[in-house]
Amino acid sequence: MLRSRRLEPVLALEERKEQEALERMGEARKQAEAHREQVENLERYQQEYRDQIRANQQGVVPVARLQAWQAFIAQLDQVIAQQNRQLQQAEQVFEVRRKEWQQAWERRRGMEKYIESCRQQEQRERDLKDQKLADEAASRAFTRRNR
């Protein structure tokens, strides 16, 4: 069996690994985007809340209400910080998955190139064999004619 044919199952395996790595990278991207969207929503909510506080501060505001607003904003700050940490972790996971996919892609591409070079070598060997057979046939025909 030709080397290029024997390597086809290896190529199929590399293709499957690349596809799996691509799917894992896509899932990691979705997770990072979900965390990013959550952070943006929280920050937007916090800003709307602050704007609402400013609008409601016309006149005298009880101290207890101001303290409640400040406590709520502080809680939002903590939640946003926590979500930012989760976002950073998700982005790190995505980067790892992207590198894994890139390596799988390079392995698959390298196997494709190697199989192609094997095919080219096999074709050269067939061409040489055919040429040799043609030369031998021509030599026999020449010898028969000259007898």
C-alpha positions as CSV (number, residue, x, y, z in Angstrom):
1,M,0.0,0.0,0.0
2,L,1.2,3.5,-0.8
3,R,2.5,5.6,2.0
4,S,0.1,8.4,1.1
5,R,-2.8,5.9,1.5
6,R,-1.5,4.6,4.8
7,L,-1.4,8.2,6.2
8,E,-5.0,9.0,5.3
9,P,-6.4,7.7,8.6
10,V,-3.8,9.8,10.4
11,L,-5.0,12.8,8.5
12,A,-8.6,12.0,9.4
13,L,-7.6,11.8,13.0
14,E,-5.9,15.2,12.8
15,E,-8.9,16.7,11.1
16,R,-11.2,15.4,13.9
17,K,-8.8,16.8,16.6
18,E,-8.8,20.2,14.8
19,Q,-12.6,20.2,14.6
20,E,-12.9,19.4,18.3
21,A,-10.4,22.1,19.2
22,L,-12.4,24.5,17.1
23,E,-15.6,23.6,18.9
24,R,-13.9,24.1,22.3
25,M,-12.5,27.4,21.2
26,G,-16.0,28.5,20.0
27,E,-17.5,27.5,23.4
28,A,-14.8,29.4,25.2
29,R,-15.5,32.5,23.0
30,K,-19.2,32.3,23.8
31,Q,-18.4,32.1,27.6
32,A,-16.1,35.1,27.4
33,E,-18.7,37.1,25.4
34,A,-21.4,36.2,27.9
35,H,-19.2,37.5,30.8
36,R,-18.4,40.6,28.8
37,E,-22.0,41.3,28.2
38,Q,-22.8,40.7,31.9
39,V,-20.1,43.2,32.9
40,E,-21.4,45.8,30.4
41,N,-25.0,45.3,31.6
42,L,-24.0,45.7,35.2
43,E,-22.0,48.8,34.4
44,R,-24.9,50.3,32.5
45,Y,-27.3,49.5,35.3
46,Q,-24.9,51.1,37.8
47,Q,-24.6,54.2,35.7
48,E,-28.4,54.4,35.3
49,Y,-28.8,54.0,39.1
50,R,-26.3,56.8,39.7
51,D,-28.1,59.0,37.3
52,Q,-31.3,58.2,39.1
53,I,-29.8,59.1,42.4
54,R,-28.5,62.5,41.1
55,A,-32.0,63.2,39.7
56,N,-33.6,62.4,43.0
57,Q,-31.2,64.5,45.1
58,Q,-33.0,67.7,44.5
59,G,-33.7,69.1,47.8
60,V,-33.0,67.5,51.1
61,V,-32.3,63.7,51.1
62,P,-32.4,61.7,54.4
63,V,-29.0,60.4,55.5
64,A,-30.4,56.9,55.7
65,R,-31.4,57.0,52.0
66,L,-28.0,58.3,51.0
67,Q,-26.3,55.6,52.9
68,A,-28.5,53.0,51.3
69,W,-27.7,54.3,47.9
70,Q,-24.0,54.3,48.6
71,A,-24.2,50.7,50.0
72,F,-26.0,49.6,46.9
73,I,-23.4,51.2,44.6
74,A,-20.7,49.6,46.7
75,Q,-22.4,46.2,46.2
76,L,-22.6,46.8,42.5
77,D,-18.9,47.7,42.5
78,Q,-18.1,44.3,44.1
79,V,-20.4,42.4,41.7
80,I,-18.8,44.2,38.7
81,A,-15.3,43.4,40.0
82,Q,-16.2,39.8,40.5
83,Q,-17.7,39.7,37.0
84,N,-14.5,41.3,35.6
85,R,-12.4,38.6,37.3
86,Q,-14.7,35.9,35.7
87,L,-14.3,37.7,32.3
88,Q,-10.5,37.7,32.6
89,Q,-10.6,34.0,33.4
90,A,-12.9,33.3,30.5
91,E,-10.6,35.3,28.2
92,Q,-7.6,33.3,29.4
93,V,-9.4,30.0,28.8
94,F,-10.4,31.3,25.3
95,E,-6.7,32.2,24.6
96,V,-5.6,28.7,25.7
97,R,-8.3,27.1,23.5
98,R,-7.3,29.4,20.6
99,K,-3.7,28.2,20.9
100,E,-4.8,24.6,21.1
101,W,-6.9,25.0,17.9
102,Q,-4.0,26.7,16.2
103,Q,-1.6,23.8,17.1
104,A,-4.2,21.3,15.8
105,W,-4.6,23.3,12.6
106,E,-0.9,23.3,12.1
107,R,-0.6,19.6,12.7
108,R,-3.4,18.9,10.3
109,R,-1.9,21.2,7.7
110,G,1.5,19.7,8.2
111,M,0.0,16.2,7.7
112,E,-1.7,17.4,4.5
113,K,1.6,18.8,3.2
114,Y,3.4,15.6,4.1
115,I,0.8,13.4,2.3
116,E,1.0,15.7,-0.7
117,S,4.8,15.4,-0.8
118,C,4.4,11.6,-0.5
119,R,2.0,11.6,-3.4
120,Q,4.4,13.7,-5.5
121,Q,7.2,11.3,-4.7
122,E,5.0,8.3,-5.6
123,Q,4.1,10.0,-8.9
124,R,7.8,10.6,-9.6
125,E,8.5,6.9,-8.9
126,R,5.7,5.8,-11.2
127,D,6.9,8.1,-13.9
128,L,10.5,6.8,-13.5
129,K,9.2,3.2,-13.6
130,D,7.1,3.9,-16.7
131,Q,10.0,5.6,-18.3
132,K,12.2,2.6,-17.6
133,L,9.6,0.2,-19.0
134,A,9.3,2.4,-22.1
135,D,13.1,2.6,-22.5
136,E,13.4,-1.2,-22.1
137,A,10.6,-1.8,-24.7
138,A,12.3,0.6,-27.1
139,S,15.6,-1.1,-26.6
140,R,14.1,-4.5,-27.2
141,A,12.3,-3.2,-30.3
142,F,15.6,-1.7,-31.6
143,T,17.4,-4.9,-30.9
144,R,14.8,-7.0,-32.8
145,R,15.0,-4.6,-35.8
146,N,18.7,-4.7,-35.9
147,R,19.0,-8.5,-36.0
